[in-house]
Amino acid sequence: MENEKIQSSPFKVQEIDELYNNVKRFRSTAFSRDLLNFIAKFPFIAPYNAMLIFMQKPGSKYVATAKVWKERFGRVPKPEARPLIIMKLFGPVSFVFEISDTEGKDVPEEILNPFKASGSLQGKIFFNLREGLTKEAIEYHEQNYGTQKAGHIQRIQRLDRPKKMFLGKNQKGTPIYLISNFAIVVNENLDELEKAATIFHELGYYFCGHLPMPNNIKHIRPRCGLSSSVEEFEAETVCWLLCKRLGIKNPSEDYLSGYLENNEEIPEGISYDAILKSCGKIEQMLNGKYTTPKELFCK
């Protein structure tokens, strides 16, 4: 599969959410466990596209376009192969084929087992995450909290004028400022992995639309009024998926495993659309590809 992660979707949010909340088997914890584990297995595919593949062919091991299969692996789709549909960046859809629907040379084992085993943040991931917060105009602070408090996200109170955050300079050397509305505060006593996981969790609340949004933020669909169980499940799931796809220590493992094992259904009102799109945005930050929404720029 190409390294570029495909993010956009032509489907209406209501259609995805209604599907999962109205069809009983989709709300079962067994289905949710299978779906989340499947998405975690495909870190090279955007979370939303991994969900689409799961819906079409749950047992998939590896998918790629016909071009990638031929040029990279020396394989071609079988004559009777059925392509799987995923979303394409700047386009409607793309077609991929699962490995069992192709034939040719053997595929390296490491391709079929994509989990990272290092348990560390590779390269510039944490730096990119911090940069991503700046691009989203979210301030980052650390405080000397006790061991039971990892961090939180809070709305910045503005008085007579918007609070500005310095983003950088344009090609002419003119400073660029963003309107800052939120801040994430993290326990300074945590190690880098724990800080990253805490940021994932708080960004889950933010991108899933749990927080009251100021008028200038248009790129996040507000979903205020949700139950605390829905908000916590969504934020924990965002954190779990991101950590799992990175192969790092997962602080949400106990919560999510415990909930799925001890309940028959996930909380009513869960939005997998919001969860997976949140993961996609945060992974764009991690990859250094996140783009600041236009409405955050100071005019």
C-alpha positions as CSV (number, residue, x, y, z in Angstrom):
1,M,0.0,0.0,0.0
2,E,1.3,3.5,-0.7
3,N,2.7,5.4,2.3
4,E,0.3,8.3,1.7
5,K,-2.6,7.9,4.1
6,I,-6.0,8.6,2.5
7,Q,-8.2,10.8,4.6
8,S,-11.3,12.2,3.0
9,S,-14.8,10.6,2.8
10,P,-17.8,11.5,0.6
11,F,-20.2,9.7,3.0
12,K,-22.4,11.8,5.3
13,V,-21.5,11.6,9.0
14,Q,-25.0,10.7,9.8
15,E,-25.0,7.7,7.6
16,I,-21.9,6.1,9.3
17,D,-23.1,6.9,12.8
18,E,-26.7,5.7,12.1
19,L,-25.3,2.4,10.8
20,Y,-23.3,1.6,13.9
21,N,-26.0,2.8,16.4
22,N,-29.1,1.4,14.7
23,V,-27.8,-2.1,13.6
24,K,-27.6,-4.1,16.8
25,R,-24.7,-6.4,15.8
26,F,-22.6,-3.3,15.1
27,R,-23.1,-2.1,18.6
28,S,-22.0,-5.3,20.2
29,T,-18.7,-5.3,22.1
30,A,-17.6,-8.4,20.1
31,F,-18.0,-6.5,16.8
32,S,-16.3,-3.4,18.3
33,R,-13.3,-5.5,19.5
34,D,-12.8,-7.1,16.1
35,L,-13.1,-3.8,14.3
36,L,-10.6,-1.9,16.6
37,N,-8.1,-4.8,16.5
38,F,-8.4,-4.9,12.7
39,I,-7.8,-1.1,12.3
40,A,-4.8,-1.4,14.7
41,K,-3.2,-4.0,12.4
42,F,-3.1,-1.6,9.5
43,P,-0.9,1.3,10.5
44,F,0.0,2.0,6.9
45,I,-3.7,2.8,6.0
46,A,-5.7,5.7,7.4
47,P,-8.0,4.5,10.2
48,Y,-11.1,5.4,8.3
49,N,-10.1,3.4,5.3
50,A,-9.2,0.4,7.5
51,M,-12.7,0.5,8.7
52,L,-14.1,0.4,5.2
53,I,-11.9,-2.6,4.4
54,F,-13.1,-4.4,7.5
55,M,-16.7,-3.8,6.5
56,Q,-16.0,-5.3,3.0
57,K,-13.6,-8.1,3.9
58,P,-13.0,-8.6,7.7
59,G,-10.2,-11.2,7.4
60,S,-7.9,-9.1,5.2
61,K,-4.2,-9.4,5.9
62,Y,-2.7,-6.9,3.5
63,V,-4.2,-4.7,0.8
64,A,-2.7,-2.6,-2.0
65,T,-3.6,-1.2,-5.4
66,A,-3.0,-3.4,-8.5
67,K,-0.1,-1.1,-9.4
68,V,1.6,-1.5,-6.0
69,W,1.1,-5.3,-6.1
70,K,2.8,-5.5,-9.5
71,E,5.6,-3.0,-9.0
72,R,6.6,-3.7,-5.4
73,F,5.7,-7.4,-4.9
74,G,5.5,-9.0,-8.3
75,R,1.9,-10.0,-7.9
76,V,-1.2,-9.3,-9.9
77,P,-5.0,-9.6,-9.0
78,K,-6.6,-12.9,-9.9
79,P,-9.0,-12.9,-12.8
80,E,-12.0,-13.3,-10.5
81,A,-10.7,-10.8,-7.8
82,R,-13.1,-8.4,-6.3
83,P,-11.6,-5.0,-5.6
84,L,-12.2,-3.2,-2.2
85,I,-13.2,0.4,-2.2
86,I,-11.5,3.0,0.0
87,M,-11.4,6.8,0.0
88,K,-8.8,8.6,-2.0
89,L,-7.2,11.9,-1.2
90,F,-8.5,14.7,-3.5
91,G,-10.6,12.2,-5.3
92,P,-13.7,10.0,-4.8
93,V,-12.5,6.4,-4.3
94,S,-9.5,4.1,-4.9
95,F,-9.6,0.3,-5.5
96,V,-7.3,-2.1,-3.6
97,F,-7.0,-5.9,-3.5
98,E,-6.4,-8.2,-0.6
99,I,-3.4,-10.5,-0.7
100,S,-5.6,-13.6,-1.1
101,D,-7.1,-12.1,-4.3
102,T,-3.6,-11.8,-5.9
103,E,-1.1,-14.3,-7.2
104,G,2.6,-14.2,-7.9
105,K,5.8,-14.0,-5.8
106,D,5.7,-14.6,-2.0
107,V,5.2,-11.5,0.2
108,P,7.8,-10.8,2.9
109,E,6.6,-11.9,6.4
110,E,7.3,-8.5,7.9
111,I,4.7,-7.0,5.5
112,L,2.1,-9.2,7.0
113,N,3.0,-8.3,10.6
114,P,3.2,-4.5,10.6
115,F,3.3,-3.9,14.3
116,K,6.3,-2.0,15.5
117,A,8.0,-3.8,18.4
118,S,10.3,-1.1,19.6
119,G,8.0,0.4,22.2
120,S,9.4,3.9,21.6
121,L,8.5,7.0,19.7
122,Q,10.6,6.8,16.5
123,G,12.3,9.8,14.9
124,K,10.6,13.1,15.2
125,I,7.2,11.8,16.3
126,F,7.0,13.6,19.6
127,F,8.4,16.8,18.1
128,N,5.9,16.5,15.3
129,L,3.1,16.0,17.8
130,R,4.1,19.2,19.6
131,E,4.3,21.0,16.3
132,G,0.9,19.7,15.4
133,L,-0.6,21.2,18.5
134,T,0.8,24.6,17.5
135,K,-0.7,24.2,14.0
136,E,-4.0,23.6,15.6
137,A,-3.5,26.6,17.8
138,I,-3.5,24.5,21.0
139,E,-1.0,25.6,23.6
140,Y,1.1,23.0,25.4
141,H,2.1,23.3,29.1
142,E,3.6,21.0,31.7
143,Q,2.8,21.1,35.4
144,N,4.1,19.3,38.5
145,Y,1.1,17.1,39.1
146,G,0.7,14.1,41.4
147,T,1.0,10.6,40.1
148,Q,-2.8,10.2,39.7
149,K,-3.2,13.1,37.2
150,A,-1.8,12.8,33.7
151,G,-3.2,16.0,32.2
152,H,-6.2,17.7,30.8
153,I,-7.4,20.0,28.0
154,Q,-9.0,23.3,28.8
155,R,-10.6,26.3,27.1
156,I,-8.5,29.5,27.3
157,Q,-10.6,32.3,28.7
158,R,-10.4,35.4,26.5
159,L,-11.3,38.9,27.8
160,D,-11.3,41.8,25.4
161,R,-9.3,40.3,22.5
162,P,-8.3,36.9,21.1
163,K,-5.2,35.2,22.4
164,K,-2.6,34.9,19.7
165,M,0.0,32.1,19.1
166,F,3.1,32.5,17.0
167,L,3.2,30.0,14.2
168,G,6.2,31.2,12.2
169,K,7.0,33.6,9.4
170,N,5.9,33.6,5.8
171,Q,8.3,33.9,2.8
172,K,8.4,37.7,3.2
173,G,9.4,37.3,6.8
174,T,6.1,38.5,8.2
175,P,5.1,36.9,11.5
176,I,2.1,34.6,11.3
177,Y,-0.2,34.3,14.3
178,L,-3.1,31.9,15.1
179,I,-6.1,32.4,17.4
180,S,-5.5,30.2,20.4
181,N,-8.6,28.8,22.1
182,F,-7.4,25.7,24.0
183,A,-4.4,24.5,26.0
184,I,-3.3,21.0,26.9
185,V,-1.6,20.7,30.3
186,V,0.5,17.5,30.9
187,N,2.2,16.2,34.0
188,E,5.9,17.0,33.7
189,N,6.8,13.9,35.7
190,L,5.6,11.6,32.9
191,D,8.1,10.1,30.4
192,E,7.9,11.0,26.7
193,L,5.7,8.0,25.8
194,E,3.2,8.8,28.6
195,K,3.1,12.4,27.7
196,A,2.3,11.5,24.1
197,A,-0.4,9.1,25.2
198,T,-1.9,11.8,27.4
199,I,-1.9,14.2,24.4
200,F,-3.6,11.6,22.3
201,H,-6.4,11.2,24.9
202,E,-7.0,14.9,25.3
203,L,-7.0,15.4,21.5
204,G,-9.6,12.7,21.4
205,Y,-11.9,14.9,23.4
206,Y,-11.1,17.8,21.2
207,F,-11.4,16.3,17.7
208,C,-14.4,14.2,18.6
209,G,-16.2,17.4,19.4
210,H,-16.8,16.9,23.1
211,L,-15.8,20.5,24.0
212,P,-17.7,23.8,23.5
213,M,-16.2,25.3,20.4
214,P,-15.8,29.1,19.8
215,N,-17.4,30.6,16.8
216,N,-14.2,30.7,14.7
217,I,-13.7,26.9,14.8
218,K,-15.6,25.4,11.8
219,H,-13.6,22.2,11.1
220,I,-14.8,20.3,14.1
221,R,-18.4,19.1,14.5
222,P,-19.5,20.0,18.0
223,R,-21.2,17.1,19.8
224,C,-21.7,18.6,23.2
225,G,-24.3,17.0,25.6
226,L,-23.0,13.5,25.2
227,S,-22.9,11.2,28.3
228,S,-19.6,11.0,30.1
229,S,-19.4,7.3,29.2
230,V,-19.6,8.1,25.5
231,E,-17.0,10.8,25.8
232,E,-14.6,8.6,27.8
233,F,-15.1,5.6,25.5
234,E,-14.3,7.7,22.4
235,A,-11.3,9.4,23.9
236,E,-9.9,6.2,25.3
237,T,-10.4,4.5,21.9
238,V,-8.6,7.3,20.1
239,C,-5.7,6.9,22.5
240,W,-5.7,3.1,22.2
241,L,-5.8,3.0,18.5
242,L,-3.0,5.5,18.0
243,C,-0.7,3.8,20.6
244,K,-1.5,0.3,19.1
245,R,-0.7,1.5,15.6
246,L,2.6,3.0,16.8
247,G,3.5,-0.2,18.8
248,I,4.0,1.7,22.0
249,K,2.9,1.2,25.6
250,N,-0.9,1.6,25.7
251,P,-2.4,3.3,28.8
252,S,-5.9,2.8,27.5
253,E,-5.5,-1.0,27.1
254,D,-7.0,-1.9,30.5
255,Y,-9.9,0.5,30.2
256,L,-10.9,-0.6,26.7
257,S,-10.3,-4.4,27.3
258,G,-12.2,-4.2,30.6
259,Y,-15.2,-2.5,29.0
260,L,-15.4,-4.8,26.0
261,E,-15.1,-7.9,28.1
262,N,-17.7,-6.8,30.8
263,N,-20.4,-5.3,28.6
264,E,-22.5,-6.7,25.8
265,E,-22.8,-3.4,23.9
266,I,-20.7,-0.2,23.6
267,P,-22.3,3.0,25.0
268,E,-25.3,4.3,22.9
269,G,-24.3,7.3,20.9
270,I,-20.7,6.3,20.1
271,S,-19.5,7.8,16.8
272,Y,-16.9,5.7,15.0
273,D,-16.8,8.3,12.4
274,A,-15.6,10.9,14.9
275,I,-13.1,8.4,16.5
276,L,-11.5,7.4,13.2
277,K,-11.4,10.9,11.7
278,S,-9.8,12.1,15.0
279,C,-7.1,9.4,14.7
280,G,-6.5,10.4,11.1
281,K,-5.9,14.0,12.1
282,I,-3.6,13.1,14.9
283,E,-1.6,10.8,12.7
284,Q,-1.2,13.6,10.2
285,M,0.4,15.6,13.1
286,L,2.7,12.7,13.9
287,N,3.8,12.5,10.3
288,G,4.4,16.2,10.1
289,K,1.7,16.6,7.5
290,Y,-1.0,18.5,9.4
291,T,-2.3,21.7,7.8
292,T,-3.6,24.5,9.9
293,P,-7.3,25.2,9.2
294,K,-7.9,28.6,7.6
295,E,-10.2,29.9,10.3
296,L,-7.5,29.7,13.0
297,F,-5.3,32.4,11.3
298,C,-5.4,35.9,12.7
299,K,-6.6,38.3,10.1
